[in-house]
Amino acid sequence: MIFREVGLSLLGESNFTPEQLSKAIDKVEKEISDLNNNLDDIEKNINKTKIELSDVVKIKEEFSGWREKYLKSDLSSKKMMLSRIVKKIEFTEKKVDIEFVLEIENAIIDGMEKHPESDGHRRSRIYN
């Protein structure tokens, strides 16, 4: 529509002044620029989410059969395995708090959501 009016303006047949058309073109160019910026932001978020998802998939694959591997390992290997998933452990009189590496915690939460028989509590067991 606006580009047709520009052509008519060049022929002297437009109902709009060149200033009006110039303002309309500037407005459209700004809208296009804003949309392109929004598109860039969305693409960045998509790429970030793909990377995060890829990391979670890698972690899930890495820890497939983890319990069996852990049970068969010697003590030093068990410590190394635990260091990959546990960020911090705090002992108090009434409880033990285990802070998992963030990606592991997300994988655990995803696993609980996929298994409705879970009561929503994260449990930690250490096997000797």
C-alpha angles and dihedrals in degrees: 000000000000093000090052089053090051089056091048090048090055088053091046092244102108125112088216129078119238088249091055091049091047091053091047091050091049090050092050091047090051091050090050091049091049091049091049090051090050090048090051090051092049092049090050090051091048092050091047091050091048090053092048091048091048090052092051091048090050090050092049090050092047092052096044105126089007095143093056092047090048094051091052095046129097121245097267091049090049090053090050092048092050092049088061093059107026119072099177141352123203123190120202132168094267106027150015117231118202119193111200127205103271096245091050092049090052090050090050091050091048089051092052091050090053092049108058091184086074114100091218096256120123111223130192125203126181116209120203 
